[in-house]
Structure formats: C-alpha cells, structure tokens
Amino acid sequence: MIPEKQKGDRLCIFAGFDVQYLMAFGTPEEVREEVKHLMETYKRQDGRFLMTMGNGSTPDWKIENLTALYEASLEYGRLRKR
C-alpha cells in the first residue's frame, strides 16, 4: 500500500451523484447542495476529482435539476481550483 502523502496527484476520487432520487424528485436547490457537499467532501488540492452520474440519465429527470447540476458543478468546481 502506498502512503497517502506519496499518492499526491495520482489519486482520483470517483464520487457518485444521487440520480435515482434527486434528479427525478428533488428540487434544483437540493441538487446544488448535493453538488456542493460532494465537492467540499471529496475534491483535493493535490489530486483529481471525478463526479459521475452513475447509471446515466433517465426520462423522469427534471430539466431544471439537470441545469442545476451543470451550473453547480461549474461553480463549485472553480471555487476550489487554486
């Protein structure tokens, strides 16, 4: 096992977004809060972060939630990029 400090930028955190509930039944604000939570919890200065939608999209998604997911991903992804 490689010690944490030696992994540095070679480690990628793969975080899954809740597509089964939030995208179909949640509100845009709940979607934004989940994106913020994932970014604040898993994104690292010296590593990689990948937020995924897991199984992909389904027809029951609300378009306003998809828009919120996209916009929040851009907003919170840029906040920590320093």
Secondary structure, DSSP 8 states (H G I E B T S, - for coil): ---HHHHGGG-EEEEE--TTTHHHHS-HHHHHHHHHHHHHHH--TTSEEEEE-TT---TT--HHHHHHHHHHHHHHHHHT--
